[in-house]
Amino acid sequence: DRNRTSPFAFTGNRFEFRMVGASDSICVCNTVLNTILAEQFHNMADKLEHAEDFYLSLNSLLKEMLKQHHRIIFNGNSYSAEWEEEAKARRLPKAETAPEAFEAFVKPEAVQLFLKYNIYSEAEISSRYQIKMDKYIKRVNAEILVFLDMINNQIIPSYLRYADFLANSIQRKKKLGKVGIQTEERLLQTVSSGIDQLSSQALTLETALEKAASFLSVKEKANYYAGTLRPLMDSVRSKADSLEGIIAKEYLPFPTYFEMLHE
């Protein structure tokens, strides 16, 4: 049932819109979609209300619209990398981040559309845009603060305890004489190097977060969170995840993905 991967699926007798986040209201999406529909019905009415043969003109108009907008129709897997390439080839717009998506709300053509049908005033459009951007900034900021707390106060100390266990194991075995310590030494080198990289990346993220306060424009600040801070978070998380794969289970501060999925 590939329509389940579509943001705007046709399910046999109706369209279903499936792109609203769990914490968001459907109200704004419905308002935007209904305004778009009103504009299209308005355009169609202008072309059809004086037609000599209504049904013939309607059929011709529908064919024309389908031909003009066929590029938005896709019946494959909308989550696939292939579709991303195909969408580019079809010249379909794509917002990579939330701030980019919010920008569509204040584009001149969008503003004029809302004004045309008395949906929003310019002040209402601007205020909604500002609120969306500010909410995004505060949410990501809170996520980063919690994230850094987890890294610095729980994950790194736990990984260091495992490194300490390995170091002590090596020392104990050395006292025994001819006992193999290659495994522990290799693990200790990998873990210690990984912890250094993780700590360094976390410090880079922390320093970058402090810089966010220097942005006065909500647009610049939101784009900084999306384009700089979020990728830094991903980098830190990737390093922490890679280390998790070699740390003994009893030293992990949180349940693993496997445990969460299977217990």
Salt bridges, closest charged atoms under 4 A:
ASP1 OD2 - ARG4 NE 2.99
GLU16 OE2 - ARG14 NH2 2.53
GLU16 OE1 - ARG18 NH2 2.57
ASP24 OD1 - LYS132 NZ 3.89
GLU39 OE1 - LYS116 NZ 3.05
ASP46 OD2 - HIS42 NE2 3.59
GLU49 OE2 - HIS50 NE2 4.00
GLU64 OE2 - LYS47 NZ 3.97
GLU84 OE1 - LYS94 NZ 2.72
GLU85 OE2 - LYS88 NZ 3.85
GLU86 OE2 - ARG90 NE 2.79
GLU96 OE2 - LYS94 NZ 3.61
GLU103 OE1 - LYS219 NZ 3.77
ASP134 OD2 - LYS138 NZ 3.07
GLU184 OE2 - LYS173 NZ 2.63
ASP241 OD2 - ARG237 NE 2.77
GLU259 OE2 - LYS249 NZ 3.11
